[in-house]
Amino acid sequence: MDLKKTGQFLKCLRKEKGITQEQFAEIMGVSGRTVSRWETGSNMPDLDILIQIADYYEVEIREILDGERKGGNMNKELEDTVLKVADYSNQEKQKVTRRMCVLFVCGVIAFTVYLVMEYLGVADNEGIQEDVASCALGFAYGVMIAGIIYTSGYLVKIKAFKRRLLKRG
């Protein structure tokens, strides 16, 4: 797939409709900068947005991906499969987002517990209070690190590395 060609095709489709990038961005619920990135070929829309774009411009998804108009129609079965994949992808994203939100809230609570204990001056007392404060701070840092790893895309690289290690062992 040629991203530049796809971007040029998206730009032509938008111009055929006679709308600006900002207008199209508002229709799709994204920023104007995102539309610009699609049209320059530096980024591609998510699958669910790609389906919306195809519906809006009344073209097939494969035409957008190929960056040119095709003569034949996409078979209905293939179109249904693409829609199912998009739904599945959205459901998975929602699950992960919910999990990250719960984890984030737990991290904020843990950090708040630490801050309260520090403010009250009990975080430095030896014994159970120091242990609770240390655990709360450690958990908060752990959540922060997990969030960074997940959002930066390193999780995929870590999983691939883990698979390579397990195959050797």
Disulfide bonds with the S-S distance in Angstrom:
none
